[in-house]
Amino acid sequence: MMFPLRKSMPFICFRFIRPIGLFLTAMLALASCEAPEEAPLNVLVLYTDDQRYNTIAALGNDEIHTPNLDRLVQMGTTFTYAHTMGGQHGALCAPSRSMLMTGRPLFRLLEKGDRIPADHFMMPEAFVAAGYTTFATGKWHNDKDSFARAFQQGDNIFFGGMHWPREGGHESPLLHEFDSTGVYPTDDRHPVEGFSSNLYADAAIRFLSSVQQSAAPFFAYVSFTSPHDPRTPPPPFDSLYAPASISLPPNYLPEHPFDNGELRVRDENLREHPRTEAIAREELALYYGMISELDAQIGRIVDALRANGQLDNTLVVMAGDNGLAVGSHGLLGKQNLYEHSMRVPMILAGPGVPADERRDALVYVFDLFPTIASLAGLATPPTVEGMDLQPLMADADLPGREAAFYAYRNEQRGVRTAAGWKYLQYEVAGVRTEQLFDLNHDPFETINLAGRADMGTTLETMRTLLIEQSRLWSDPLDLSAPQWGKPVP
């Protein structure tokens, strides 16, 4: 089952609005001119903050209320093993968003992913070059220059990692209006009353209404700050989940079993140590409340698309930037390489996308750029290194990536295979620690097989694979060295 086909219309060849190299210009122009005669596809990207993969009811979490995300799952194809690659500092959000926007892997981003240089061609720029109107609202955890060159319109824009110390109370989010100069001076921020997700949804709905009759297609990016902490969901979502009714995850621990290099990073100091069962349940209840509030705002945006007659001609993409521990493995944050932190939700729904389908192939967040561009009939710029996921959507039997590689700072590295083996290696203060998990039988990573005598061959195979993947993705560390972990400045 698929969405209706787009209506035919004369196709227009669009010109780039800034120089990006003769080869890229010619390639994209040629691809556009040879595209079939059908109405350009609108694109809506919904990006969430710190939402882990298993927080959608339709995907197996029977304790959370997410009717609108459930609806997106039914409308489209869900990649159940989508991953981020990690980060080089505690704010994993920034490189994840750079990877999404550029289609490039972690170690081939410049400046740790915080700034997106001009030679990293961004997804919205490809759509601007094809005649689209681009719009953004919400979080931009990268530099202002890259935002200015990517988006022609915007509203309720937040430059930063998180709203602090709280939202919807005495200190409301400080947001920017769209600045056509691209400067966005700090003193031009102003408090906007309301909760961030609601404010971003309001801005998106206003934009969708404004372009309802426009001849130009749109690319809209709605980047939520939820469910990132502070976990302060507004009423009625603050009381939607009773902590006592929340199940502890199978990998709950009061403390992490060894020093992973980041046991006292900011995220881990949000609550006291050790993590009691009560603390874990309280944090999960608030986390779920944040996600249910976010779900309601996503529902408002999709409903606006439908009411405006735009839904049948819009590709809706929902994904998360990274996951979160929230009590798993004795951790609260995302500065680790476990499944709960590296795996994210990823849903695509719209024309050309099979409905109510699941794909368990290993994919990355940065695979979305070439996939979205391809679905819209645009060529992929040569700076993009992600994989077009359309073949995987069309054929469930096709394999995805053979392995997924993860990195965090200079202390943690990991790899998992499509066959279900996962290996993590740590170098902290000269001490090496290894973990080996059989995810087919231990999906919550509770049984470390690295010390078992019968796992010697598998362990050595995974050590070798980790080094190979590290080199493949341009990791600056030499993992074959006796002690590779050194402090990151």
C-alpha positions as CSV (number, residue, x, y, z in Angstrom):
1,M,0.0,0.0,0.0
2,M,1.3,3.4,-0.9
3,F,0.3,7.0,-0.9
4,P,-1.5,8.3,-4.0
5,L,0.8,9.3,-6.9
6,R,1.5,12.9,-7.4
7,K,-0.4,14.8,-10.1
8,S,1.3,15.5,-13.3
9,M,2.4,19.0,-14.2
10,P,5.0,20.6,-16.4
11,F,8.4,20.2,-14.8
12,I,10.6,23.3,-14.3
13,C,14.4,23.4,-14.2
14,F,15.6,25.6,-11.3
15,R,18.9,27.4,-10.9
16,F,21.1,27.5,-7.9
17,I,21.0,30.7,-5.8
18,R,24.7,30.5,-4.8
19,P,27.8,29.0,-6.5
20,I,28.5,25.4,-5.4
21,G,30.8,24.2,-8.1
22,L,30.3,23.6,-11.8
23,F,30.1,19.9,-11.4
24,L,27.4,19.9,-8.7
25,T,25.4,22.6,-10.5
26,A,25.5,20.7,-13.8
27,M,24.7,17.4,-12.2
28,L,21.7,18.6,-10.2
29,A,20.4,20.7,-13.1
30,L,20.6,17.7,-15.5
31,A,18.8,15.5,-13.0
32,S,16.1,18.0,-12.5
33,C,15.5,18.5,-16.3
34,E,15.3,14.8,-16.8
35,A,12.8,14.2,-14.0
36,P,9.3,12.9,-14.8
37,E,6.5,15.4,-15.3
38,E,4.8,15.3,-11.9
39,A,4.1,17.8,-9.2
40,P,7.1,18.5,-7.0
41,L,6.9,16.7,-3.7
42,N,6.6,18.8,-0.5
43,V,8.9,17.7,2.4
44,L,8.2,18.0,6.1
45,V,11.0,16.9,8.5
46,L,10.2,16.4,12.1
47,Y,13.3,16.0,14.3
48,T,13.1,15.3,18.0
49,D,15.7,15.7,20.7
50,D,16.9,12.8,22.9
51,Q,14.1,10.5,21.9
52,R,15.2,6.9,22.0
53,Y,14.0,4.2,19.6
54,N,11.6,2.4,21.9
55,T,9.2,5.2,22.9
56,I,6.4,4.7,20.3
57,A,3.4,2.6,21.3
58,A,2.9,1.2,17.8
59,L,6.5,-0.1,17.9
60,G,6.0,-2.1,21.0
61,N,6.0,0.2,24.0
62,D,2.6,-0.5,25.6
63,E,3.1,2.0,28.5
64,I,3.4,5.2,26.4
65,H,0.6,7.1,24.7
66,T,1.7,8.2,21.2
67,P,-1.4,8.1,18.9
68,N,0.0,10.5,16.3
69,L,3.4,8.8,16.0
70,D,1.4,5.6,15.8
71,R,-0.5,7.0,12.9
72,L,2.7,8.0,11.1
73,V,4.0,4.4,11.6
74,Q,0.8,3.1,10.0
75,M,1.1,5.7,7.2
76,G,4.7,4.8,6.2
77,T,7.8,2.8,6.6
78,T,9.7,2.6,9.9
79,F,13.4,1.8,10.1
80,T,13.6,0.0,13.5
81,Y,17.4,-0.1,13.5
82,A,18.3,3.5,12.7
83,H,21.4,4.9,14.4
84,T,23.3,8.0,15.1
85,M,27.1,7.6,15.0
86,G,27.9,9.4,18.3
87,G,29.8,12.5,19.1
88,Q,33.1,14.1,20.2
89,H,31.6,15.9,23.2
90,G,28.7,15.6,25.5
91,A,26.2,17.4,23.3
92,L,25.5,14.6,20.8
93,C,22.6,16.7,19.4
94,A,25.0,19.0,17.5
95,P,26.8,16.4,15.4
96,S,23.6,14.4,14.8
97,R,22.0,17.5,13.3
98,S,25.0,18.2,11.2
99,M,24.9,14.6,10.0
100,L,21.2,14.9,9.1
101,M,21.7,18.2,7.2
102,T,24.9,17.2,5.3
103,G,24.5,13.5,4.8
104,R,28.1,13.1,6.1
105,P,29.4,10.8,8.9
106,L,30.7,11.9,12.2
107,F,34.5,12.1,11.6
108,R,34.1,13.7,8.2
109,L,32.3,16.7,9.7
110,L,34.5,19.7,10.5
111,E,34.8,21.2,14.0
112,K,33.1,18.3,15.8
113,G,29.9,19.0,14.0
114,D,29.1,22.2,15.8
115,R,29.6,24.4,12.7
116,I,28.6,23.4,9.2
117,P,31.2,24.8,6.7
118,A,30.2,26.2,3.4
119,D,31.7,23.2,1.5
120,H,29.3,20.8,3.4
121,F,26.3,21.1,1.1
122,M,23.1,20.9,3.2
123,M,19.8,19.3,2.4
124,P,17.7,22.5,2.4
125,E,20.2,24.0,-0.1
126,A,19.5,21.2,-2.5
127,F,15.8,22.0,-2.3
128,V,16.4,25.8,-2.6
129,A,18.3,25.0,-5.8
130,A,15.3,23.1,-7.1
131,G,12.9,26.0,-6.6
132,Y,11.5,25.1,-3.2
133,T,10.6,27.4,-0.4
134,T,12.5,26.4,2.7
135,F,11.4,27.0,6.3
136,A,12.6,26.1,9.8
137,T,11.4,26.4,13.3
138,G,12.8,25.2,16.6
139,K,16.3,24.1,17.5
140,W,19.3,24.8,15.4
141,H,22.2,23.5,17.4
142,N,24.8,24.6,14.8
143,D,26.1,27.9,13.6
144,K,23.9,30.8,12.5
145,D,25.7,31.2,9.1
146,S,24.6,27.7,8.0
147,F,21.0,28.3,9.1
148,A,20.9,31.5,7.1
149,R,22.1,29.9,3.9
150,A,19.7,26.9,4.3
151,F,16.4,28.6,5.0
152,Q,14.4,31.4,3.3
153,Q,11.8,31.6,6.0
154,G,11.5,30.8,9.7
155,D,9.8,31.6,13.0
156,N,10.3,30.7,16.7
157,I,14.0,29.8,16.1
158,F,16.1,28.6,18.9
159,F,19.9,28.7,18.7
160,G,21.2,26.4,21.4
161,G,21.1,23.0,23.0
162,M,18.3,23.2,25.4
163,H,15.9,25.6,27.2
164,W,17.1,26.3,30.7
165,P,16.2,26.3,33.5
166,R,12.6,25.6,32.6
167,E,9.8,26.2,30.1
168,G,6.3,27.6,30.2
169,G,6.8,29.2,33.6
170,H,8.6,32.3,34.8
171,E,11.3,31.8,32.2
172,S,9.8,31.1,28.8
173,P,12.0,30.1,25.8
174,L,14.1,32.9,24.3
175,L,13.4,32.7,20.5
176,H,14.3,34.5,17.4
177,E,12.0,35.7,14.6
178,F,13.4,35.2,11.1
179,D,16.3,37.5,10.3
180,S,16.7,38.1,6.6
181,T,20.3,39.3,7.2
182,G,21.2,36.0,8.8
183,V,22.9,37.8,11.8
184,Y,20.5,36.8,14.6
185,P,22.1,38.9,17.3
186,T,21.7,37.5,20.8
187,D,19.9,40.6,22.1
188,D,17.2,40.2,19.5
189,R,15.9,37.1,21.3
190,H,12.6,37.5,23.1
191,P,10.6,35.3,25.5
192,V,7.6,33.6,24.0
193,E,5.0,32.4,26.4
194,G,4.2,28.7,26.0
195,F,5.9,25.4,25.9
196,S,8.5,25.0,23.2
197,S,6.9,22.1,21.2
198,N,3.6,24.0,21.0
199,L,5.4,27.1,19.9
200,Y,7.2,25.3,17.1
201,A,4.0,23.6,16.0
202,D,2.3,26.9,15.9
203,A,5.0,28.3,13.7
204,A,4.9,25.3,11.4
205,I,1.1,25.5,11.0
206,R,1.3,29.2,10.2
207,F,3.9,28.5,7.5
208,L,1.9,25.6,6.0
209,S,-1.2,27.8,5.8
210,S,0.8,30.6,4.2
211,V,2.1,28.4,1.3
212,Q,-1.2,26.5,0.8
213,Q,-1.8,28.2,-2.5
214,S,1.8,28.7,-3.5
215,A,3.0,27.3,-6.9
216,A,6.4,26.5,-5.3
217,P,6.8,23.4,-3.3
218,F,8.1,23.6,0.3
219,F,10.8,22.0,2.5
220,A,9.8,22.5,6.2
221,Y,12.1,21.6,9.1
222,V,10.5,21.4,12.5
223,S,13.2,20.7,15.1
224,F,11.9,20.1,18.6
225,T,13.8,20.5,21.8
226,S,11.6,17.9,23.5
227,P,12.0,15.4,25.1
228,H,15.4,16.8,26.1
229,D,15.7,17.8,29.8
230,P,14.6,19.7,31.8
231,R,11.9,17.1,31.9
232,T,9.0,19.6,32.7
233,P,6.0,18.5,30.6
234,P,3.1,21.0,30.8
235,P,-0.3,20.1,32.0
236,P,-2.0,17.6,31.5
237,F,1.1,15.7,30.4
238,D,2.9,16.3,33.6
239,S,0.5,13.9,35.4
240,L,-0.2,11.6,32.5
241,Y,2.1,8.9,33.9
242,A,2.2,7.8,37.5
243,P,5.8,6.8,38.4
244,A,4.6,3.7,40.3
245,S,2.9,2.4,37.1
246,I,6.1,2.6,35.0
247,S,8.0,-0.6,34.4
248,L,11.7,-0.5,35.0
249,P,13.7,-1.4,31.9
250,P,15.3,-4.9,31.9
251,N,18.7,-3.2,31.9
252,Y,18.0,-1.0,34.9
253,L,21.0,-0.6,37.3
254,P,21.6,1.7,40.2
255,E,25.1,2.4,39.0
256,H,27.1,1.7,35.9
257,P,29.4,-1.3,36.6
258,F,32.6,0.5,35.6
259,D,34.1,3.9,34.7
260,N,33.1,4.6,31.1
261,G,34.8,8.0,31.2
262,E,31.6,10.1,31.6
263,L,29.9,9.0,34.8
264,R,29.8,12.6,36.1
265,V,29.0,14.5,32.9
266,R,26.2,17.1,33.2
267,D,23.5,14.6,32.2
268,E,24.6,12.1,34.8
269,N,24.4,14.8,37.6
270,L,20.8,15.7,37.0
271,R,19.8,13.2,39.7
272,E,21.5,11.8,42.7
273,H,23.6,8.6,42.8
274,P,22.9,5.8,43.0
275,R,19.8,5.6,40.8
276,T,17.2,4.1,43.0
277,E,14.2,2.4,41.4
278,A,12.1,5.4,42.4
279,I,14.4,7.8,40.6
280,A,14.3,5.7,37.5
281,R,10.5,5.5,37.5
282,E,10.2,9.3,38.2
283,E,12.5,10.2,35.3
284,L,10.8,7.8,32.9
285,A,7.3,9.1,33.8
286,L,8.4,12.7,33.1
287,Y,10.2,11.6,29.9
288,Y,7.1,9.8,28.7
289,G,5.1,12.9,29.5
290,M,7.4,15.0,27.4
291,I,7.0,12.5,24.5
292,S,3.3,12.4,24.7
293,E,3.1,16.3,24.6
294,L,5.5,16.2,21.6
295,D,3.2,13.6,20.0
296,A,0.2,15.9,20.4
297,Q,2.1,18.7,18.6
298,I,3.1,16.4,15.7
299,G,-0.5,15.5,15.4
300,R,-1.5,19.1,15.1
301,I,1.0,19.6,12.3
302,V,-0.1,16.5,10.3
303,D,-3.7,17.5,10.8
304,A,-3.0,21.0,9.4
305,L,-1.4,19.3,6.3
306,R,-4.5,17.3,5.8
307,A,-6.9,20.2,6.4
308,N,-4.9,22.3,3.8
309,G,-5.1,19.5,1.2
310,Q,-1.3,19.1,1.3
311,L,-0.9,15.7,3.0
312,D,-1.2,13.5,-0.1
313,N,1.6,15.4,-1.8
314,T,4.0,15.7,1.2
315,L,6.7,13.4,2.3
316,V,6.7,13.4,6.1
317,V,9.9,12.3,7.8
318,M,10.2,11.8,11.6
319,A,13.4,11.0,13.3
320,G,15.4,11.5,16.5
321,D,18.8,13.0,16.9
322,N,20.0,10.5,19.6
323,G,18.6,8.4,22.4
324,L,18.8,8.5,26.1
325,A,19.5,6.1,29.0
326,V,16.9,7.4,31.6
327,G,17.8,4.7,34.2
328,S,19.2,2.0,31.9
329,H,22.6,0.7,32.8
330,G,22.7,3.0,35.8
331,L,22.8,6.1,33.5
332,L,20.6,9.0,32.7
333,G,22.2,10.6,29.7
334,K,23.3,9.8,26.1
335,Q,27.0,9.9,26.5
336,N,27.4,6.1,26.0
337,L,27.1,3.6,23.1
338,Y,24.4,1.4,24.3
339,E,21.3,0.7,22.1
340,H,19.1,3.1,24.2
341,S,21.5,6.0,23.3
342,M,22.6,5.1,19.7
343,R,19.3,3.9,18.2
344,V,16.6,6.5,17.2
345,P,13.1,6.4,15.7
346,M,13.0,6.9,12.0
347,I,9.7,7.0,10.0
348,L,9.1,8.1,6.4
349,A,5.5,8.5,5.1
350,G,4.2,9.9,1.8
351,P,4.2,9.3,-2.0
352,G,6.3,6.4,-3.0
353,V,6.7,5.0,0.5
354,P,5.1,1.7,1.5
355,A,2.5,2.0,4.2
356,D,2.6,0.2,7.5
357,E,5.9,-1.5,6.9
358,R,9.0,-2.1,9.1
359,R,12.6,-2.5,8.0
360,D,15.2,-3.9,10.3
361,A,18.2,-3.0,8.2
362,L,21.1,-1.1,9.9
363,V,20.9,2.5,8.7
364,Y,22.2,5.9,9.9
365,V,20.5,9.2,10.4
366,F,22.7,10.7,7.7
367,D,21.1,8.3,5.2
368,L,18.1,10.5,5.2
369,F,19.6,13.3,3.0
370,P,20.0,11.1,-0.1
371,T,16.8,9.3,0.6
372,I,14.7,12.4,0.9
373,A,16.4,14.0,-2.1
374,S,15.8,10.9,-4.2
375,L,12.1,10.6,-3.3
376,A,11.7,14.2,-4.3
377,G,13.4,13.5,-7.7
378,L,16.6,15.5,-6.9
379,A,20.1,14.4,-7.5
380,T,22.4,13.9,-4.4
381,P,25.3,16.3,-4.1
382,P,28.7,14.7,-4.3
383,T,29.5,15.9,-0.8
384,V,26.9,13.5,0.6
385,E,28.0,10.1,1.8
386,G,24.8,8.6,3.1
387,M,22.9,5.7,1.5
388,D,19.6,6.0,-0.4
389,L,17.2,3.9,1.5
390,Q,14.6,3.7,-1.3
391,P,15.7,0.2,-2.4
392,L,15.3,-1.0,1.2
393,M,11.8,0.4,1.4
394,A,10.8,-1.3,-1.9
395,D,12.3,-4.7,-1.0
396,A,12.2,-5.9,2.6
397,D,14.7,-8.7,1.8
398,L,17.5,-6.4,0.8
399,P,20.3,-6.0,3.3
400,G,21.2,-2.7,4.8
401,R,24.7,-1.9,6.1
402,E,26.7,-4.9,7.3
403,A,27.8,-3.0,10.4
404,A,27.1,0.2,12.4
405,F,30.1,2.0,14.0
406,Y,29.8,4.2,17.1
407,A,32.2,6.7,18.8
408,Y,32.0,8.9,21.9
409,R,34.9,11.3,22.7
410,N,38.2,9.5,23.0
411,E,37.1,6.9,25.5
412,Q,34.4,4.8,23.9
413,R,34.2,3.0,20.6
414,G,31.8,0.3,19.4
415,V,30.5,-1.7,16.5
416,R,27.5,-3.9,15.9
417,T,26.8,-6.3,13.0
418,A,23.6,-6.9,11.1
419,A,23.8,-10.5,12.5
420,G,23.3,-9.1,16.0
421,W,26.7,-9.1,17.6
422,K,27.8,-5.9,19.4
423,Y,31.2,-5.0,20.8
424,L,32.1,-2.0,22.9
425,Q,35.6,-1.0,23.9
426,Y,36.7,1.6,26.5
427,E,40.0,3.3,27.3
428,V,39.8,5.3,30.5
429,A,42.8,6.4,32.5
430,G,44.9,3.6,30.9
431,V,42.4,0.9,31.7
432,R,40.8,-1.0,28.8
433,T,37.3,-2.6,29.3
434,E,35.5,-4.7,26.7
435,Q,31.8,-5.7,26.4
436,L,30.4,-8.3,23.9
437,F,26.7,-8.7,23.5
438,D,24.5,-11.2,21.6
439,L,21.7,-8.8,20.8
440,N,19.6,-11.6,19.3
441,H,19.3,-13.2,22.8
442,D,20.1,-10.2,24.9
443,P,18.6,-7.1,23.2
444,F,19.0,-5.0,26.4
445,E,22.7,-5.6,26.7
446,T,22.7,-7.1,30.2
447,I,25.1,-10.1,29.7
448,N,28.7,-9.3,28.9
449,L,30.2,-12.3,27.0
450,A,33.7,-10.8,26.6
451,G,35.1,-12.9,29.5
452,R,33.8,-16.2,28.4
453,A,36.3,-18.7,27.1
454,D,34.0,-20.0,24.3
455,M,33.6,-16.4,22.9
456,G,37.3,-16.0,22.0
457,T,36.9,-16.3,18.3
458,T,33.9,-14.0,18.2
459,L,35.6,-11.5,20.4
460,E,38.7,-11.4,18.2
461,T,36.5,-11.1,15.1
462,M,34.6,-8.1,16.6
463,R,37.9,-6.5,17.7
464,T,39.1,-6.7,14.1
465,L,35.8,-5.3,12.8
466,L,35.9,-2.4,15.2
467,I,39.4,-1.4,13.9
468,E,38.2,-1.8,10.2
469,Q,35.1,0.3,10.8
470,S,37.1,2.9,12.7
471,R,39.4,3.3,9.7
472,L,36.5,3.2,7.2
473,W,34.9,6.2,8.9
474,S,38.1,8.2,9.3
475,D,38.3,7.9,13.1
476,P,41.4,9.9,14.2
477,L,42.2,7.4,16.9
478,D,44.4,4.4,16.2
479,L,42.4,1.6,17.9
480,S,45.2,-0.8,17.3
481,A,47.5,1.1,19.7
482,P,47.9,-0.3,23.2
483,Q,46.3,2.7,24.8
484,W,44.2,4.8,22.4
485,G,42.1,6.7,24.9
486,K,43.4,10.2,25.6
487,P,41.5,13.2,27.0
488,V,39.6,15.3,24.5
489,P,40.5,19.0,24.9
